[in-house]
Amino acid sequence: MSARILIVDSESHWVSFAQSTLSNFEIVVATDRAAALAALEEDGFDLIIASSRCLDLLEIIKERFADKQVVVMTVQPSPQEALDAYRKGAVRYLPKSFSPNDLLERVTELVVVPAVAG
């Protein structure tokens, strides 16, 4: 079973990039805060990738879905925004200027549990 990822972003080109890069995962897309919350209420996700425009959503996720990991992506990274994202519960803060392999590696390290040698 592949991991389920909720992408919260209204930029269609970014969503298409993420969907094609993360095609080995089950992807659900929400284009706004209300759709994201509805998706979270209905079903479990292993990871949430949210636009930095959704920082207010992080506080709600932290309160109501404390076990969820959130990665915040941004076009224009800033130290203050990164600090705000981490304070609100993000596990990663990444600029959107990365390669498909970089995105896949970051997501895989968060959702794939390593095999136990035995």
Buried (B, 14 or more C-beta within 10 A) or exposed (E): EEBBBBBBBBBEEBBEBBBEBBEEBBBBBBBBBEBBBEBBEEEEBBBBBBBBBBBEBBEBBBEEBEEBBBBBBBEEBEEEBBEBBBEBBBBBBBEBEBEEEEBBEBBEEBBEEEEEEE
